Amino acid sequence: MKLPKIIPIFPLSNFIVFPKTAVPLNIFEPRYLEMVNESMKTEKFIGMVQPKTMKNFDNTKLPILHKIGCLGKINSFKETDDGRYLIELKGLIRFKIINEINNNKSYREVEVSFDDYLHDLDEKKEDLKFSDLELIFKDFKSLFEKRGFIINWKALEKQSLDETINALAMTSPFSLEEKQVLLEAKNLNVRKTKIAEILNTYTYDQFDNNTLQ
């Protein structure tokens, strides 16, 4: 796969995409409709990145972005009767923003480096050893059930280890700051460790202080 040096970005608040996960997106803002149109004409790449701030106090400057995001590729595309685009974006590889490009477009573009994250593209399948992750998954399951999240755990057993960890990290009821930490984790082992650390902070339910065990 030839990776682009400059990518359009979708700085969507409260939303993080991980490699090897697929997410649906409802596109309705004119600038992002334009971005999707342009992306569909080329390699269908879009960079997803989390803004550090929801909005600026003076409303004149663009939101400051996290340096680490995830490159996605449009897997499916559908236009609705009212002009929206329904797309599915498949996370491919993380990137680091080098600088922002001055352009004449309605959406933002950045120069990026993938050098630190080339292992995200590794297609090697690892056997998912639940025995190695039993405590993490036990705590994950308890947390998901407490918050009313429904997960098809049997389906997860059919995925590779990194697909499963990334899917759980993305769909978990963790805060956006915690998910950004997981996204920036150097590799899968670091991400597993970070998940365990975050889960420890959820030992007591925030609402009724009952333990998750």
N, CA, C and O of each residue as an XYZ file, in Angstrom:
852
protein
N       0.836     -1.195      0.000
C       0.000      0.000      0.000
C       0.873      1.248      0.000
O       1.772      1.391      0.828
N       0.596      2.149     -0.940
C       1.319      3.407     -0.967
C       0.602      4.411     -0.080
O      -0.555      4.759     -0.316
N       1.313      4.869      0.949
C       0.702      5.783      1.909
C       0.880      7.232      1.460
O       1.947      7.599      0.968
N      -0.146      8.052      1.622
C      -0.076      9.450      1.195
C       0.744     10.288      2.169
O       0.829      9.968      3.354
N       1.347     11.363      1.662
C       2.091     12.286      2.522
C       1.190     13.392      3.050
O       1.422     13.937      4.129
N       0.167     13.714      2.281
C      -0.792     14.746      2.675
C      -2.183     14.129      2.651
O      -2.565     13.482      1.676
N      -2.939     14.331      3.725
C      -4.270     13.730      3.810
C      -5.308     14.761      4.256
O      -4.987     15.687      5.001
N      -6.559     14.597      3.796
C      -7.648     15.403      4.347
C      -7.983     14.870      5.728
O      -7.872     13.669      5.974
N      -8.384     15.736      6.616
C      -8.704     15.262      7.969
C     -10.128     15.636      8.355
O     -10.667     16.667      7.954
N     -10.704     14.755      9.146
C     -12.043     14.923      9.698
C     -11.871     15.033     11.209
O     -11.837     14.014     11.899
N     -11.760     16.265     11.737
C     -11.535     16.431     13.186
C     -12.843     16.328     13.963
O     -13.428     17.331     14.372
N     -13.278     15.097     14.152
C     -14.586     14.852     14.753
C     -14.468     14.695     16.266
O     -13.757     13.818     16.755
N     -15.167     15.547     16.996
C     -15.149     15.476     18.454
C     -15.877     14.228     18.939
O     -16.833     13.766     18.316
N     -15.404     13.691     20.064
C     -16.037     12.534     20.704
C     -16.047     11.302     19.816
O     -16.980     10.500     19.866
N     -15.008     11.151     19.001
C     -14.977     10.013     18.080
C     -13.539      9.658     17.759
O     -12.765     10.509     17.320
N     -13.178      8.395     17.978
C     -11.820      7.936     17.683
C     -11.902      6.624     16.911
O     -12.664      5.726     17.271
N     -11.110      6.523     15.849
C     -11.035      5.301     15.054
C      -9.690      4.622     15.321
O      -8.656      5.286     15.385
N      -9.709      3.300     15.474
C      -8.497      2.515     15.681
C      -8.201      1.697     14.423
O      -9.112      1.382     13.657
N      -6.923      1.353     14.211
C      -6.599      0.457     13.096
C      -7.356     -0.861     13.194
O      -7.643     -1.359     14.283
N      -7.673     -1.414     12.019
C      -8.352     -2.713     11.916
C      -9.757     -2.707     12.514
O     -10.262     -3.753     12.922
N     -10.390     -1.535     12.567
C     -11.792     -1.443     12.971
C     -12.537     -0.682     11.881
O     -11.946      0.137     11.176
N     -13.820     -0.947     11.745
C     -14.653     -0.259     10.749
C     -15.783      0.471     11.458
O     -16.404     -0.071     12.373
N     -16.046      1.701     11.032
C     -17.067      2.512     11.691
C     -17.955      3.193     10.644
O     -17.474      3.589      9.582
N     -19.260      3.330     10.948
C     -20.156      4.065     10.048
C     -20.097      5.558     10.354
O     -19.964      5.953     11.512
N     -20.195      6.375      9.329
C     -20.201      7.824      9.508
C     -21.331      8.433      8.691
O     -21.588      8.036      7.554
N     -21.997      9.404      9.299
C     -23.074     10.145      8.641
C     -22.529     11.533      8.303
O     -22.322     12.352      9.199
N     -22.299     11.801      7.026
C     -21.673     13.057      6.596
C     -22.739     14.011      6.088
O     -23.491     13.681      5.171
N     -22.803     15.209      6.691
C     -23.837     16.155      6.260
C     -23.337     17.590      6.108
O     -23.954     18.382      5.396
N     -22.214     17.942      6.774
C     -21.690     19.291      6.621
C     -21.119     19.467      5.215
O     -20.430     18.576      4.718
N     -21.396     20.612      4.558
C     -20.934     20.831      3.184
C     -19.432     20.618      2.989
O     -19.012     20.051      1.981
N     -18.622     21.071      3.951
C     -17.171     20.939      3.777
C     -16.731     19.480      3.797
O     -15.782     19.104      3.108
N     -17.419     18.662      4.587
C     -17.030     17.257      4.649
C     -17.676     16.437      3.529
O     -17.161     15.385      3.152
N     -18.806     16.920      2.997
C     -19.333     16.331      1.772
C     -18.335     16.540      0.645
O     -18.088     15.641     -0.159
N     -17.757     17.756      0.596
C     -16.730     18.049     -0.410
C     -15.504     17.156     -0.201
O     -14.932     16.640     -1.162
N     -15.110     16.980      1.050
C     -13.950     16.150      1.372
C     -14.164     14.708      0.916
O     -13.272     14.106      0.319
N     -15.332     14.157      1.192
C     -15.632     12.783      0.780
C     -15.658     12.681     -0.742
O     -15.140     11.718     -1.308
N     -16.259     13.672     -1.409
C     -16.282     13.681     -2.877
C     -14.871     13.601     -3.441
O     -14.599     12.801     -4.336
N     -13.968     14.436     -2.914
C     -12.595     14.455     -3.403
C     -11.873     13.151     -3.078
O     -11.090     12.648     -3.883
N     -12.144     12.609     -1.893
C     -11.502     11.356     -1.486
C     -11.932     10.200     -2.387
O     -11.120      9.341     -2.730
N     -13.202     10.181     -2.767
C     -13.727      9.098     -3.598
C     -13.104      9.100     -4.991
O     -13.092      8.075     -5.673
N     -12.586     10.260     -5.413
C     -11.970     10.370     -6.737
C     -10.537      9.826     -6.745
O      -9.971      9.574     -7.808
N      -9.954      9.647     -5.552
C      -8.554      9.212     -5.483
C      -8.454      7.872     -4.769
O      -9.013      6.882     -5.242
N      -7.752      7.819     -3.638
C      -7.524      6.547     -2.935
C      -8.519      6.289     -1.809
O      -8.404      5.293     -1.095
N      -9.490      7.177     -1.648
C     -10.554      7.032     -0.638
C     -10.025      7.136      0.791
O     -10.610      6.566      1.712
N      -8.919      7.864      0.979
C      -8.336      8.032      2.306
C      -8.907      9.253      3.012
O      -9.120     10.297      2.396
N      -9.153      9.112      4.306
C      -9.542     10.225      5.176
C      -8.845     10.019      6.518
O      -8.830      8.907      7.046
N      -8.274     11.076      7.068
C      -7.643     11.002      8.374
C      -8.616     11.413      9.465
O      -9.208     12.491      9.403
N      -8.779     10.559     10.461
C      -9.621     10.885     11.620
C      -8.722     11.304     12.776
O      -7.768     10.606     13.118
N      -9.034     12.444     13.370
C      -8.213     12.950     14.472
C      -9.116     13.669     15.461
O     -10.126     14.262     15.081
N      -8.749     13.612     16.706
C      -9.559     14.187     17.772
C      -9.117     15.614     18.073
O      -7.936     15.839     18.339
N     -10.042     16.599     18.038
C      -9.688     17.959     18.473
C      -9.382     17.966     19.973
O     -10.018     17.260     20.756
N      -8.400     18.775     20.352
C      -8.100     18.904     21.785
C      -9.150     19.750     22.479
O      -9.423     19.565     23.665
N      -9.738     20.677     21.742
C     -10.753     21.560     22.300
C     -12.024     21.425     21.476
O     -11.970     21.297     20.252
N     -13.167     21.452     22.153
C     -14.436     21.339     21.452
C     -14.658     22.551     20.546
O     -15.120     22.420     19.412
N     -14.313     23.757     21.079
C     -14.449     24.972     20.284
C     -13.539     26.032     20.884
O     -13.092     25.912     22.025
N     -13.274     27.055     20.115
C     -12.446     28.142     20.605
C     -13.323     29.240     21.168
O     -14.436     29.478     20.699
N     -12.801     29.902     22.181
C     -13.599     30.917     22.848
C     -13.928     32.092     21.929
O     -14.997     32.693     22.032
N     -12.984     32.414     21.019
C     -13.225     33.566     20.151
C     -13.863     33.160     18.817
O     -14.208     34.022     18.008
N     -14.020     31.848     18.586
C     -14.657     31.338     17.372
C     -13.966     31.779     16.086
O     -14.577     31.734     15.018
N     -12.726     32.198     16.164
C     -12.021     32.653     14.960
C     -10.935     31.665     14.543
O     -10.620     31.561     13.358
N     -10.370     30.955     15.482
C      -9.295     30.021     15.169
C      -9.832     28.603     15.055
O     -10.823     28.240     15.689
N      -9.156     27.814     14.235
C      -9.535     26.415     14.092
C      -9.159     25.649     15.351
O      -8.171     25.983     16.004
N      -9.932     24.628     15.701
C      -9.607     23.839     16.894
C      -8.202     23.233     16.798
O      -7.775     22.797     15.729
N      -7.498     23.214     17.926
C      -6.188     22.557     17.992
C      -6.407     21.052     17.997
O      -7.301     20.548     18.677
N      -5.593     20.345     17.239
C      -5.780     18.911     17.077
C      -4.749     18.117     17.868
O      -3.638     18.591     18.110
N      -5.127     16.903     18.269
C      -4.130     15.953     18.765
C      -3.161     15.643     17.632
O      -3.522     15.718     16.458
N      -1.953     15.301     17.985
C      -0.930     15.017     16.973
C      -1.103     13.634     16.346
O      -0.662     13.400     15.221
N      -1.742     12.723     17.074
C      -1.870     11.345     16.601
C      -3.321     11.065     16.217
O      -4.245     11.297     16.997
N      -3.498     10.559     14.990
C      -4.814     10.169     14.511
C      -4.706      8.852     13.767
O      -3.686      8.168     13.844
N      -5.765      8.496     13.043
C      -5.781      7.225     12.310
C      -6.273      7.450     10.887
O      -7.311      8.076     10.669
N      -5.521      6.937      9.926
C      -5.920      7.000      8.529
C      -6.965      5.934      8.259
O      -6.794      4.769      8.619
N      -8.052      6.348      7.619
C      -9.094      5.406      7.255
C      -9.321      5.394      5.758
O      -8.969      6.343      5.057
N      -9.912      4.317      5.272
C     -10.272      4.193      3.864
C     -11.762      3.928      3.757
O     -12.309      3.097      4.482
N     -12.417      4.641      2.844
C     -13.853      4.475      2.662
C     -14.129      3.100      2.050
O     -13.707      2.808      0.931
N     -14.842      2.265      2.804
C     -15.176      0.907      2.356
C     -16.492      0.856      1.599
O     -16.648      0.082      0.654
N     -17.437      1.688      2.023
C     -18.741      1.720      1.374
C     -19.257      3.149      1.367
O     -18.899      3.959      2.223
N     -20.100      3.446      0.392
C     -20.584      4.811      0.189
C     -22.028      4.756     -0.298
O     -22.365      3.996     -1.207
N     -22.877      5.578      0.325
C     -24.274      5.674     -0.102
C     -24.737      7.112      0.086
O     -24.455      7.732      1.111
N     -25.446      7.637     -0.903
C     -26.008      8.989     -0.811
C     -27.491      8.877     -0.491
O     -28.212      8.102     -1.119
N     -27.943      9.658      0.491
C     -29.349      9.630      0.889
C     -30.153     10.617      0.043
O     -29.595     11.444     -0.678
N     -31.474     10.507      0.149
C     -32.357     11.388     -0.622
C     -32.198     12.853     -0.232
O     -32.435     13.746     -1.046
N     -31.792     13.099      1.020
C     -31.637     14.490      1.460
C     -30.197     14.986      1.337
O     -29.847     16.020      1.907
N     -29.358     14.255      0.594
C     -28.029     14.773      0.264
C     -26.921     14.425      1.239
O     -25.799     14.910      1.094
N     -27.213     13.588      2.238
C     -26.163     13.154      3.150
C     -25.404     11.975      2.553
O     -25.898     11.290      1.657
N     -24.200     11.751      3.063
C     -23.434     10.573      2.673
C     -23.345      9.633      3.866
O     -22.995     10.056      4.968
N     -23.654      8.387      3.654
C     -23.461      7.353      4.671
C     -22.281      6.510      4.216
O     -22.355      5.820      3.200
N     -21.199      6.568      4.970
C     -20.000      5.837      4.575
C     -19.553      4.915      5.703
O     -19.894      5.123      6.868
N     -18.796      3.907      5.342
C     -18.102      3.083      6.336
C     -16.618      3.309      6.141
O     -16.098      3.193      5.032
N     -15.944      3.632      7.233
C     -14.514      3.921      7.188
C     -13.749      2.825      7.910
O     -14.041      2.516      9.066
N     -12.776      2.238      7.236
C     -11.950      1.176      7.834
C     -10.629      1.774      8.292
O      -9.876      2.319      7.486
N     -10.346      1.672      9.600
C      -9.084      2.176     10.129
C      -7.915      1.353      9.618
O      -7.958      0.123      9.653
N      -6.861      2.026      9.138
C      -5.721      1.340      8.542
C      -4.453      1.455      9.369
O      -3.865      0.453      9.774
N      -4.038      2.698      9.614
C      -2.740      2.934     10.253
C      -2.768      4.303     10.925
O      -3.371      5.247     10.415
N      -2.118      4.394     12.060
C      -2.033      5.678     12.754
C      -1.016      6.600     12.076
O      -0.119      6.147     11.365
N      -1.176      7.863     12.309
C      -0.242      8.850     11.758
C       0.076      9.912     12.802
O      -0.652     10.095     13.778
N       1.178     10.600     12.569
C       1.546     11.766     13.364
C       1.511     12.991     12.462
O       2.094     12.987     11.378
N       0.836     14.026     12.905
C       0.749     15.252     12.120
C       2.077     15.999     12.191
O       2.579     16.296     13.275
N       2.639     16.300     11.014
C       3.880     17.078     10.943
C       3.567     18.565     10.892
O       4.107     19.345     11.677
N       2.709     18.951      9.987
C       2.237     20.336      9.938
C       0.964     20.411      9.113
O       0.618     19.474      8.394
N       0.277     21.529      9.223
C      -0.955     21.730      8.470
C      -0.652     22.419      7.152
O       0.232     23.273      7.074
N      -1.393     22.042      6.114
C      -1.190     22.572      4.777
C      -2.134     23.749      4.543
O      -3.329     23.660      4.829
N      -1.598     24.843      4.026
C      -2.459     25.955      3.618
C      -3.084     25.605      2.272
O      -2.373     25.413      1.285
N      -4.387     25.524      2.231
C      -5.058     25.198      0.973
C      -6.251     26.123      0.751
O      -6.599     26.932      1.611
N      -6.859     25.988     -0.398
C      -8.021     26.807     -0.737
C      -9.310     26.006     -0.612
O     -10.336     26.358     -1.195
N      -9.241     24.925      0.155
C     -10.401     24.058      0.301
C     -11.172     24.401      1.572
O     -10.678     25.105      2.452
N     -12.380     23.891      1.641
C     -13.222     24.177      2.815
C     -12.870     23.275      3.995
O     -13.299     23.527      5.121
N     -12.096     22.234      3.742
C     -11.697     21.317      4.799
C     -10.173     21.362      4.978
O      -9.451     21.880      4.126
N      -9.709     20.820      6.080
C      -8.292     20.920      6.435
C      -7.498     19.738      5.890
O      -8.012     18.625      5.777
N      -6.233     19.999      5.553
C      -5.313     18.956      5.116
C      -4.025     19.089      5.920
O      -3.620     20.188      6.299
N      -3.394     17.952      6.171
C      -2.156     17.956      6.955
C      -1.116     17.059      6.306
O      -1.438     16.082      5.629
N       0.142     17.418      6.531
C       1.245     16.539      6.169
C       1.472     15.598      7.341
O       1.513     16.033      8.492
N       1.620     14.305      7.054
C       1.705     13.318      8.126
C       2.891     12.379      7.930
O       3.444     12.255      6.837
N       3.260     11.727      9.025
C       4.274     10.672      8.993
C       3.672      9.402      9.573
O       2.998      9.429     10.603
N       3.927      8.287      8.893
C       3.464      6.984      9.368
C       4.608      6.150      9.940
O       4.404      5.001     10.332
N       5.794      6.716      9.988
C       7.006      5.942     10.278
C       6.934      5.167     11.593
O       7.436      4.046     11.676
N       6.316      5.752     12.618
C       6.283      5.098     13.929
C       5.206      4.013     14.028
O       5.136      3.300     15.029
N       4.376      3.887     13.003
C       3.200      3.021     13.130
C       3.049      2.021     11.985
O       1.956      1.502     11.756
N       4.134      1.750     11.270
C       4.042      0.841     10.129
C       3.593     -0.560     10.542
O       3.029     -1.298      9.734
N       3.848     -0.930     11.818
C       3.409     -2.244     12.294
C       1.889     -2.366     12.347
O       1.358     -3.473     12.444
N       1.179     -1.222     12.282
C      -0.291     -1.287     12.243
C      -0.782     -2.028     11.003
O      -1.884     -2.576     10.998
N       0.036     -2.043      9.956
C      -0.360     -2.669      8.696
C      -0.071     -4.172      8.664
O      -0.416     -4.857      7.701
N       0.563     -4.673      9.718
C       0.924     -6.090      9.770
C      -0.340     -6.945      9.736
O      -1.234     -6.790     10.569
N      -0.399     -7.844      8.762
C      -1.588     -8.689      8.611
C      -1.439    -10.028      9.323
O      -2.332    -10.873      9.255
N      -0.324    -10.220      9.998
C      -0.107    -11.495     10.689
C      -1.198    -11.726     11.732
O      -1.483    -10.853     12.552
N      -1.791    -12.885     11.691
C      -2.860    -13.228     12.624
C      -2.289    -13.916     13.858
O      -1.581    -14.918     13.760
N      -2.612    -13.358     15.016
C      -2.203    -13.998     16.262
C      -3.377    -14.810     16.809
O      -4.532    -14.402     16.692
N      -3.076    -15.937     17.392
C      -4.126    -16.680     18.066
C      -4.576    -15.882     19.281
O      -3.762    -15.432     20.087
N      -5.872    -15.719     19.395
C      -6.394    -14.959     20.518
C      -6.438    -15.856     21.751
O      -7.258    -16.770     21.841
N      -5.556    -15.586     22.686
C      -5.446    -16.408     23.887
C      -6.170    -15.721     25.039
O      -5.622    -14.851     25.716
N      -7.389    -16.128     25.235
C      -8.172    -15.510     26.301
C      -7.567    -15.777     27.672
O      -7.788    -15.014     28.613
N      -6.791    -16.878     27.785
C      -6.161    -17.155     29.074
C      -5.167    -16.053     29.440
O      -4.999    -15.725     30.614
N      -4.504    -15.479     28.415
C      -3.533    -14.415     28.657
C      -4.213    -13.113     29.061
O      -3.618    -12.262     29.721
N      -5.465    -12.975     28.653
C      -6.164    -11.700     28.856
C      -7.410    -11.874     29.725
O      -8.298    -11.022     29.733
N      -7.461    -12.968     30.439
C      -8.693    -13.317     31.156
C      -9.158    -12.207     32.095
O     -10.340    -11.866     32.124
N      -8.225    -11.648     32.859
C      -8.617    -10.620     33.815
C      -9.101     -9.367     33.104
O     -10.106     -8.768     33.486
N      -8.361     -8.975     32.051
C      -8.759     -7.775     31.306
C     -10.163     -7.945     30.737
O     -11.012     -7.065     30.881
N     -10.402     -9.092     30.087
C     -11.698     -9.293     29.462
C     -12.806     -9.452     30.494
O     -13.945     -9.040     30.270
N     -12.457    -10.052     31.624
C     -13.455    -10.186     32.691
C     -13.887     -8.803     33.169
O     -15.078     -8.525     33.307
N     -12.905     -7.943     33.420
C     -13.225     -6.591     33.870
C     -13.924     -5.792     32.780
O     -14.841     -5.018     33.058
N     -13.485     -5.982     31.530
C     -14.128     -5.319     30.403
C     -15.606     -5.717     30.338
O     -16.489     -4.869     30.214
N     -15.850     -7.024     30.425
C     -17.220     -7.521     30.315
C     -18.096     -6.962     31.429
O     -19.240     -6.568     31.200
N     -17.538     -6.935     32.640
C     -18.296     -6.399     33.772
C     -18.627     -4.925     33.566
O     -19.742     -4.478     33.833
N     -17.630     -4.182     33.086
C     -17.827     -2.750     32.869
C     -18.864     -2.506     31.773
O     -19.743     -1.658     31.922
N     -18.757     -3.246     30.685
C     -19.708     -3.085     29.581
C     -21.127     -3.386     30.048
O     -22.065     -2.656     29.729
N     -21.275     -4.482     30.814
C     -22.611     -4.857     31.269
C     -23.170     -3.832     32.243
O     -24.364     -3.534     32.212
N     -22.316     -3.288     33.112
C     -22.757     -2.272     34.063
C     -23.297     -1.041     33.339
O     -24.275     -0.430     33.771
N     -22.644     -0.688     32.233
C     -23.041      0.517     31.498
C     -24.080      0.244     30.414
O     -24.438      1.140     29.649
N     -24.563     -0.997     30.351
C     -25.603     -1.318     29.391
C     -25.102     -1.573     27.987
O     -25.892     -1.566     27.043
N     -23.796     -1.802     27.822
C     -23.231     -2.107     26.512
C     -23.383     -3.607     26.237
O     -23.169     -4.434     27.124
N     -23.751     -3.941     25.011
C     -23.904     -5.337     24.624
C     -22.812     -5.700     23.635
O     -22.694     -5.077     22.580
N     -22.017     -6.698     23.967
C     -20.902     -7.116     23.119
C     -21.083     -8.600     22.760
O     -21.410     -9.419     23.619
N     -20.868     -8.926     21.501
C     -20.905    -10.321     21.067
C     -19.523    -10.924     21.318
O     -18.650    -10.888     20.450
N     -19.339    -11.474     22.511
C     -18.021    -11.960     22.918
C     -17.592    -13.176     22.100
O     -16.400    -13.374     21.860
N     -18.555    -13.989     21.672
C     -18.208    -15.161     20.858
C     -17.618    -14.734     19.522
O     -16.687    -15.359     19.016
N     -18.174    -13.650     18.949
C     -17.665    -13.160     17.669
C     -16.235    -12.662     17.813
O     -15.435    -12.776     16.884
N     -15.913    -12.109     18.983
C     -14.564    -11.591     19.200
C     -13.527    -12.707     19.161
O     -12.382    -12.483     18.769
N     -13.932    -13.911     19.569
C     -12.988    -15.029     19.590
C     -12.497    -15.388     18.188
O     -11.447    -16.012     18.034
N     -13.260    -14.993     17.168
C     -12.904    -15.326     15.788
C     -11.960    -14.296     15.183
O     -11.439    -14.501     14.086
N     -11.735    -13.188     15.889
C     -10.881    -12.131     15.369
C      -9.446    -12.321     15.849
O      -9.174    -13.124     16.742
N      -8.542    -11.571     15.241
C      -7.164    -11.579     15.712
C      -7.080    -10.781     17.003
O      -8.000    -10.039     17.349
N      -5.981    -10.938     17.704
C      -5.791    -10.278     18.989
C      -5.863     -8.760     18.849
O      -6.542     -8.096     19.632
N      -5.164     -8.207     17.849
C      -5.155     -6.753     17.715
C      -6.520     -6.220     17.294
O      -6.926     -5.148     17.742
N      -7.235     -6.952     16.437
C      -8.582     -6.524     16.043
C      -9.500     -6.453     17.254
O     -10.290     -5.519     17.395
N      -9.387     -7.450     18.125
C     -10.252     -7.506     19.304
C      -9.926     -6.396     20.290
O     -10.817     -5.690     20.763
N      -8.643     -6.247     20.596
C      -8.234     -5.200     21.541
C      -8.638     -3.830     21.025
O      -9.166     -3.016     21.784
N      -8.399     -3.559     19.743
C      -8.726     -2.249     19.180
C     -10.233     -2.005     19.154
O     -10.695     -0.897     19.426
N     -10.996     -3.050     18.823
C     -12.450     -2.898     18.787
C     -12.999     -2.597     20.178
O     -13.865     -1.737     20.332
N     -12.497     -3.306     21.193
C     -12.957     -3.054     22.557
C     -12.534     -1.676     23.041
O     -13.299     -0.993     23.722
N     -11.318     -1.264     22.694
C     -10.842      0.064     23.102
C     -11.706      1.155     22.489
O     -12.020      2.151     23.141
N     -12.090      0.960     21.228
C     -12.852      1.990     20.526
C     -14.290      2.079     21.026
O     -14.845      3.171     21.146
N     -14.895      0.915     21.318
C     -16.310      0.906     21.697
C     -16.525      0.991     23.206
O     -17.667      1.047     23.662
N     -15.464      1.001     23.970
C     -15.591      0.996     25.434
C     -16.197      2.300     25.939
O     -16.151      3.317     25.247
N     -16.768      2.274     27.151
C     -17.297      3.497     27.759
C     -16.207      4.332     28.433
O     -16.485      5.071     29.377
N     -14.981      4.217     27.953
C     -13.890      5.051     28.476
C     -14.087      6.494     28.018
O     -14.833      6.767     27.078
N     -13.414      7.399     28.692
C     -13.466      8.802     28.282
C     -12.670      8.990     26.992
O     -11.868      8.137     26.614
N     -12.904     10.121     26.323
C     -12.171     10.389     25.086
C     -10.681     10.540     25.356
O      -9.857     10.153     24.528
N     -10.326     11.108     26.522
C      -8.914     11.250     26.877
C      -8.273      9.873     27.048
O      -7.139      9.648     26.623
N      -9.017      8.951     27.678
C      -8.486      7.602     27.871
C      -8.346      6.871     26.535
O      -7.380      6.138     26.323
N      -9.308      7.071     25.638
C      -9.221      6.433     24.322
C      -8.068      6.998     23.508
O      -7.428      6.275     22.744
N      -7.802      8.295     23.672
C      -6.671      8.893     22.957
C      -5.357      8.293     23.456
O      -4.437      8.065     22.670
N      -5.273      8.041     24.756
C      -4.089      7.382     25.319
C      -3.914      6.002     24.699
O      -2.799      5.607     24.360
N      -5.012      5.271     24.550
C      -4.945      3.941     23.961
C      -4.547      4.008     22.487
O      -3.780      3.173     22.007
N      -5.074      5.007     21.772
C      -4.714      5.170     20.359
C      -3.217      5.428     20.214
O      -2.578      4.920     19.293
N      -2.667      6.220     21.130
C      -1.262      6.611     21.024
C      -0.308      5.551     21.580
O       0.907      5.666     21.418
N      -0.852      4.519     22.234
C       0.005      3.450     22.759
C       0.842      2.866     21.630
O       0.326      2.572     20.552
N       2.133      2.701     21.883
C       3.079      2.348     20.812
C       2.716      1.063     20.086
O       2.795      1.007     18.859
N       2.322      0.034     20.818
C       2.007     -1.243     20.193
C       0.933     -1.961     21.001
O       0.419     -1.437     21.990
N       0.609     -3.161     20.563
C      -0.484     -3.896     21.182
C      -0.214     -4.225     22.642
O      -1.119     -4.134     23.471
N       1.015     -4.606     22.970
C       1.341     -4.934     24.361
C       1.171     -3.732     25.269
O       0.649     -3.851     26.378
N       1.612     -2.572     24.797
C       1.446     -1.341     25.582
C      -0.038     -1.021     25.723
O      -0.492     -0.597     26.785
N      -0.790     -1.228     24.642
C      -2.227     -0.930     24.696
C      -2.932     -1.838     25.701
O      -3.804     -1.380     26.440
N      -2.562     -3.123     25.735
C      -3.162     -4.046     26.708
C      -2.879     -3.576     28.133
O      -3.755     -3.593     28.997
N      -1.632     -3.155     28.355
C      -1.255     -2.685     29.687
C      -2.047     -1.430     30.064
O      -2.526     -1.303     31.191
N      -2.176     -0.514     29.117
C      -2.918      0.722     29.371
C      -4.390      0.434     29.656
O      -5.000      1.070     30.516
N      -4.962     -0.541     28.917
C      -6.352     -0.912     29.171
C      -6.516     -1.424     30.597
O      -7.467     -1.067     31.293
N      -5.583     -2.261     31.019
C      -5.649     -2.799     32.388
C      -5.561     -1.676     33.412
O      -6.275     -1.685     34.414
N      -4.677     -0.703     33.156
C      -4.523      0.424     34.085
C      -5.813      1.249     34.152
O      -6.248      1.655     35.230
N      -6.413      1.486     32.991
C      -7.646      2.276     32.966
C      -8.771      1.513     33.662
O      -9.544      2.093     34.423
N      -8.857      0.210     33.397
C      -9.903     -0.591     34.030
C      -9.791     -0.565     35.547
O     -10.798     -0.632     36.251
N      -8.567     -0.467     36.046
C      -8.384     -0.394     37.499
C      -9.059      0.829     38.099
O      -9.515      0.804     39.242
N      -9.118      1.897     37.315
C      -9.770      3.115     37.825
C     -11.286      2.968     37.826
O     -11.988      3.771     38.440
N     -11.795      1.944     37.140
C     -13.238      1.706     37.086
C     -13.646      0.579     38.041
O     -14.746      0.036     37.928
N     -12.767      0.231     38.972
C     -13.071     -0.861     39.897
C     -14.376     -0.606     40.641
O     -15.156     -1.523     40.897
N     -14.594      0.663     40.983
C     -15.852      1.027     41.633
C     -16.707      1.786     40.633
O     -16.262      2.748     40.008
N     -17.943      1.329     40.499
C     -18.845      1.996     39.568
C     -19.059      3.436     40.012
O     -19.220      3.711     41.201
N     -19.061      4.343     39.060
C     -19.171      5.772     39.372
C     -20.537      6.135     39.947
O     -20.687      7.148     40.630
N     -21.537      5.288     39.658
C     -22.884      5.678     40.037
C     -23.324      5.121     41.395
O     -23.983      5.809     42.175
N     -22.947      3.860     41.667
C     -23.436      3.306     42.926
C     -22.322      2.708     43.800
O     -22.586      2.099     44.837
N     -21.056      2.900     43.348
C     -19.912      2.476     44.122
C     -19.871      0.981     44.408
O     -19.190      0.538     45.333
N     -20.590      0.220     43.624
C     -20.508     -1.240     43.776
C     -19.306     -1.735     42.963
O     -19.048     -1.258     41.858
N     -18.598     -2.678     43.521
C     -17.453     -3.204     42.779
C     -17.926     -3.946     41.544
O     -19.044     -4.458     41.497
N     -17.065     -3.995     40.554
C     -17.398     -4.683     39.305
C     -17.117     -6.175     39.393
O     -17.509     -6.937     38.510
N     -16.443     -6.591     40.449
C     -16.069     -8.011     40.536
C     -17.293     -8.860     40.844
O     -17.184    -10.081     40.956
